[in-house]
Amino acid sequence: TFPYIAPEQYLRCRDDPRSDLFALGAMLYALATGRKPFGVPETLRGVRKRLWRDPEPPRAIRPEIPEWLQEIILRALSVDPMRPPPPPPPPPP
């Protein structure tokens, strides 16, 4: 379904297991935060935004999520897995 489709599937080049890791990351994100990482797109056009936008870091939604879990989730959701994940948000005041 659209909330879990990997960027390479959108680009029609599903020839490696990274798309399965993306789907796993999307499920982990939803389980950890109670939200889907990129909202609920209803069309393939709505899926396109994930090609250039990172999801909100899970700890920004639920600060009790361990940093290590956030890193795993963000790495799985990365369009370019070689790119480092975004820096964590500052701790709440």
Summary of the structure (lengths in Angstrom):
residues: 93
radius of gyration: 12.9
end to end distance: 37.9
largest distance: 45.0
contacts: 233
relative contact order: 0.18
helix: 49%
strand: 0%
